[in-house]
């Protein structure tokens, strides 16, 4: 059994133990200004919002369906999870949604004049928009780090606590019709809180919201406690797999110690380089390096994602190192 496979199996055992103190989570500068609560006209980088969804009211979706000549169910699926951006709140207060960056796609403007194009998700144009926005939502640090992976179209995001998720949504329909062709990169909390996206990359985020692992005890722990691994980022490889540039589910092999993804040392070296580049950007530690891991039970996930996890750890051929505190030790 390879040392890397052994390390991956430890994480699986932690999941099976069912005694974790947290859950495994499963891009752009952060804005500084906060919304003043005047509604969609304030849609901009650095604004924060309530949890209201664009597709919450079936009657509103019905009107949208008629206005843009899109079947009701098609429209409903498209807007189901998009924020309404209707009620702005101060980002210093508890909020559900933060627009941490705004992305524009000028090369596609000519094809996006009609909001209906954003509702028809099963089209090549929508796929292009989704990929372009996802890449545009990455911070410079994330983009530079993931480039070292060598995976075409790969997107990297920071590891987030349970209840937090990253996404994107277009400007509200009434603004879109006025020529505001912008997409908001969003950090959403299932339970509103005042935490900002920029804090995720610094020591400002409490250690209890990080993802640390005590491999010996098979526990997820608060990073303030002793642990030998911390999950720091996730690389999404779905585009690379679709393009045939990275192995998919057919590369999962049975092994003496369990199933593993057979991609070879060279591929792992590129992934480790990406993880390490990200680690160096958010941490001053030199005792740990970035190690890439794949959970074969999530290759792919039920949603069709291909996540590659980045951990701050020792190399597989080194003795593990127990530390306390998160590797995220920079002030910003």
N, C-alpha and C positions, 0 to 999 in steps of 0.2 A: 504494500500500500504506500502511495506517495505521501510525503509529509504534508503537501497542500491538501490532498484529499482528507487526510486525518484531521487537519484544521477545520475543513468544511464540515466534517461529520460531527465535530464538537458542537458547532452551531446548531445542527439538526437535533442533537441530543438535548440541547438547551430547550429547543422548541418542544420536544417530546416530554420533557420533564414536567412541563405545566406549572412550574413554580417561579415564574419570572416576576420581577418587579416592574417590568415594562414590556412593550411589544416592539418588534422590529418594524421600522417604518417601511412599508412596501416590500428661474434661471435668469449687462443689466446692472446698473447701479441702483441703489435704493434711493428713493426720493426723500426729501427732508420736510417738505411742506405738508400740512394736513388739510383735509377738506373742511369747508365751512358749513356744510350741511344744506347748501342751496339746491341740491339735486343733480341730475345728469350733466348740466352745463359745467360742473366742476370736474368731470371725468378727466383725470390727468395723473401723471406720475406723482407718487407721494400722497395720494388721497386714500381715505379709509371709509368703509361702508358697513351697513348692516347686512344681515344674512338674506335679505329678500332676493328671490330668484325671478328671473325674467319669465320662466315658464310655470310659475306657481299657480296662476289663475287660468283655468281652461278657457274661459271666455276671452281672455287677452290673447291666448294662443290661437283661438278660432279666428279672431279679427286679423291677427298676423298672417295666418294661413290664407285668408281671403285677399288681404292687401298685396301679398307677394306671390299669389298664385302658386302656392306650395301645398301639397296634401297635408292635412291636419297632423297626422301621425309623424310625418317627416319633420314638420316644424316643431312638434312637441319634443321629439327626441333631440333635436339640435339645441334647443334652448333650455332643456330640463335642468342643467347644472350651471347655466350662465348667470352670474350675478346681475341683478336688475340695475345696479348703480343708481338707485332712486333716492336713497337716504344717506347722505354723507355724515360722518362723525369725525371728531378729532382723533387723530392717530395716537394721541397721548392717552386716550380713554380706551376702554375695552371695545374692540371691534371684531367683526367676523371676517372681513375681507380687506386686504391692502393691495392697492395697485402699486407695485414696487418699481415698475418700469413700463414705459409705453413703447411699442414697436410699430413701425410703419413699413409698408411694403410698396414703395413707389413703383417698382417694376411690374406690379400686378394691379395697380390702380385702375387701369383701363378695363380690367375684367371684373372689378369689384364695385362698380358703380351701383349695382342693384343689390340690396341687402339679401335678396333671395339666394344669391350665390353662397352665402354663409349658412343657409339653412339646408342646402342640399349636400349632405355630408358624404354621400356615396358617389362622388365625382372626382376626377383627377385634379380639378382646380382646388377643391377643398383640401385634398391631400397635400398639395403644394403649399397652401396657406398654413395648414397645421404644422408641417415640418419647418417651414420658414419661421413661423412665430416661435415655436419651441426652441429653435436654435438662437433666435434673437433675444429670448428671455434670459439666456445664460449671462452671468457676470463675465467680465473679462478673464478673471481667474479661472472660472469653470471652463470657459471656452479654450483657453490656452492649455489647461491640464488635459482635457479630453482629446485634444488634437494629438497628444503624444500616444494615444491608444492605437492610432492608425486605422480606426474603424470609420468608414464613411458614414456620415449622417448621425454619428453618435451624439447623444445629449447627456450631460452630467448635471446632477442636482445634489445639493447637500442632503445628508440624512436628516430626516425630520422626526419629531416625536409623534406618537399616536394622536390623532385628532387634528393634525396639520397636513396640508396638501398644497402643492403648487399646480397652477393651471393658467389658462388664458381665456379671454373673452373679448369680442369686438366691442367697440363703443356702442351705446344704446341706439336702437333703430332711429329715434328722432334726431340724434346727432349725426348718424351715418348719412341720413337723407340730406343733411346740410353740408356734406362734404368732409366730415371728420372721419377719415379712413385710418383709424388707429385701433390697435389691439392692446388691451391691458394685461400685463403679466401679473398674476395674482397669487398671494399667499392667503389661504383660507383656513380658519380655525373652526372646528365643530362647536367649541365653546368659546365665545368671544373673550379676547384678552388683549392687553396693550402691547404685546411683543411685536416688534417690527422685523421685517425680513433681514435688514442689515445686522441685527443682533444675532442671527443664526450663525454668522461667520466669526463671532467674537466670544470672549469670555463672559459677555453680558447675559447669555442664555444660561439659566440655572442648570447645574449638573444633572438634576433629576429629569431634565428634558432631553438629555443626551442618551445614546444607546451604548452602554458598556457591558462587557461580558466577563464573568468569572468562569473561565473554562474548567477549572478544577472542580468547582462546586456546581457546575451546570446551571448557572443563574444569570439572568439579566439583573444588573445592579445599578443603583445611583452611581454615577461616575466619581462621586466623592469617596466611595468605598474602593477597596482593593480590587483590581481587575487586570486582565492581561490583554484585552482587546477592546477597541472602540470602533464602532461603525461610523464612518465620516461622510460617505457619499455613495451615490448610485449612478452607474452608467447605463443608459438605455441603448440597447444594441439592435432594436427591431429593424431599423433601416438596413443595417449591415447584414443581418440575417436574410432579409427579403432580397437583397441584391446578390446573395450568394458569397459575400465577402467574409462571412463569419459563420461557423457551423450552427445549425439549428438543432432540433430535437433528435435528429438521426445520429448526432454525434455523442449522445448519452450512451455510455457503455456500462455493463455490469462489471463489478470488481470484487476482489476478496473482501474488502472492507465496505462495500456498498457501491451504488451507482456513481458515476462521475462523468464530467464533460471532457471528452478526449479532444483537446485542441493543441496540445503540444507546448513545450517550454517557450518557444519563440513568441507565440501568441500571448501567453501569460506574461512574458517579459514586457511587452508593450502595454498591457493593461496595468501591470504593477507600476510602470513608469508614469502612467496617467494618475493613478492613485497617489503616488509619491509626490508628484508635482502639486497636486491639490493640497496634500498634507503640509508641504513646505510653505504654502501660501497662507495657511490658517494657524500654523503652529511654529513655535521656536524649537521644539524638541528635535534632537538628532538621534535619540536612542531608539526611535521606532521608524519604521518605513511603511509605505503604502502597499498593501497586499490585496490583490483581487480575488474574489471568491464567487462561485456560481452555485446556487441552490438548484440542483437538477429537478426538484419537484416544482420549480418555478421556471422551467425552461421548455415551453413558455408558461406564463401565468394564464389563468382562465380568460383574462382580458386580451391576451395576445401579446403581452409585453415580454421582453427578454432582458431582465435586470442583471447587471453585474455589480456586486457590492464591493466597495472599497473599505478596508479596515486599516486602522493604525495598529501595527503589530510588529513583531520580530519576523525575520525571514524564516521560512519553514525549516531551514537547517540550523536555526539558532534556538537556544533555550529561551522559553517565554519569560517576559519581564512583567512583574506585577507593579502597577503604578496606581496613584490616587489623583483624582482630578481629571478634567477633560483635556485632551490635546488642544482644544480650541482655547488658546491662552493669549491671543492678541486683543488689544483694545479697539481695534478698528482702523 
